[in-house]
Amino acid sequence: LAAKYRGRPIDVLVNNAGVLGDYATQLRSQLDYGNFEQVMRVNVYGQLRLSVALLDSVAASRQKKIVAISSQAGSLFLNQQARDNYFYRASKSALNMAMRTLQNDVRDRGIVVGIFHPGAVDTELNRGFRNDAPKPPTILGTDESAAAVAKLNDRLGTEMGGPFY
């Protein structure tokens, strides 16, 4: 993908990869570390690798933005009473830190990295999760969530880079 876009500017790179993994094997009594590896590969490594691979194209653009779609489940501050779902939560926490670190490394190139929680969205991932876990209080439609993320991206400026929104 990086070779395909070499020399072509990318205004906004949106990393929206995410898997829940098997919820049943993320319970303390049944932890399956093979599942953990897969969740980490998709949710952290994939987003970081793509962001780094496309940095020159982002740097060559007008907007110079990288957006990582994360989750409130990865926030240490917002989940002080979190239980179960170890792998997904840990992966989103790791993604948040990786993207914050990337922001610090690319700030001098004028690149802004946004880390966004899109809300609990009615997606295949959330539908699978809701089959096994408590239902979130509000489920957003995909169009509603995408519009909110787009609006936040429009406001994303250099002073906003790094934090989790």
N, C-alpha and C positions, 0 to 999 in steps of 0.2 A: 504494500500500500504506500509506503514512504517513497519507493522508487516511482510509482505511478504519479504521485503528486509533487515530486521533486521539481523545484522551480516555479511551482504554482502557489500563489498565496491562499491561505485558509484563514478567513476572518474569525470564525468561531468554530473551534473543535469541541463537539459535545460527545463526551464519553458516557454512554448510557448502557454499559454492559452490566449485567447483574444476574446472579443465580442465588436462589435460596439454599439449594442443596436439600438433602433429605432431612426434614425437620425431626423425625423420630430419632435419628442418629446424632442429634445435637442436644439431646437431653443428658444431663450429668451421668445418669446411670447407663447410657448406651452410646457414648462417644465413639464415633468411627472416624479415625484420622485420615483415611483415604478420602472421605467426603470433605473433610476440612481442607485438604490439599486442593481439591477441585474448586471449592468455593473461593479460596484465596487466589488461585490461578486466574479465574475469571474476574472476580470483583476488585482485585488489587493489581496483580501483575499485568493483566491485559490492558487496563486503563493507563497505568504508568508507562508501560512499554510503547503504546501507541502515542501517547503524549510526547515522549522523548523522541520517538522516530519522526514525528511531524513538526518538531520545534522550529526548524528553519522555515517551513511553509507558513507557520503561524507568525513567526517574527517578520516575514516579508509582507504581511497583510496590513490593512488599515486598522482593524479593530484589535488584533493581537490578543485573542481571548481563548482560554482553554476552560471548559466547564466539565466538572466531574459530577455525575448524578450519584449521590450518596444516599444516606438514609438516617433518619433520626435514631434508628436502632444502633448506629455507630457512635453516637454522641455520649461521651462520658458524663457530661454535665446533665443532660436530659434523661439519662437512664441510670440514675443512682440506685434504683431498686430492681434493675433488670434481672431476669431469671431465664434459664434455658436459652435455646437458640444461639448457643455459644459461637458457632462458626460464622454465621451470617453477621452477627454483631461485631465480632472480632475483625472480620474482613472489611466492614464498612469503617470501623475505627482506624484500621491500617490504611485504608484508602484516604481518609481524611488527613492523616499525618503525611502520607506520601505526597499528596497534592499540596499541602501547606509547605512542605520542604521544597517541592518543585517551584512553588511561588517564590520562595526566598532565593532559589538558584537562578531564576529567569527574570527577576524584577529589573535588573540592569539592562535587559534587552527590551524593556517596555511591555513585556507580556504579563497579562493579568490572568490568574487562575481562580476560578470560582468553584466553590464546593456547595452544592445545592441539595436540599432535601425536598423532593417534589410532592410530598404528602403521601398518604396511603392511597395508592392509585389502583384502580380496578384493572389489574394486569394478570397475566397467567401466574407470575411469581406470587403475587399477593393472594390470588385465589387458592393456590396450593397451600400457602401458609395458613390461610383462614380455615382450611379444612381441619387442621390439627391444633390450632392455637386460638386464643381469645380474639374476637373480631375488634379491629380498631373502631373508635367512635365515629369517624367520618371517612367514607370512601369517596375519592374523587374520580370523575371520569377522566379518560386519557386526554381529551381535548381541553378540559378545564385545567389539568395539571400542566400540560404543555404550554398553554397560554400564560400561566403564572410563571413558569420557568423562563419563557421568552421575555416577559416583562422584567423579571429580575436581571436577566442577561443584558437587556437594554440599559439598565442602571449600573451595571458592573463597570467600575472604573478602577484606576490604579489604587485609590484609597481603600477599596473594598477587597482587594486580592488577598487570598489566604484563609480568612475565616469561613466558618461553616454557616450557611444561610438556609 
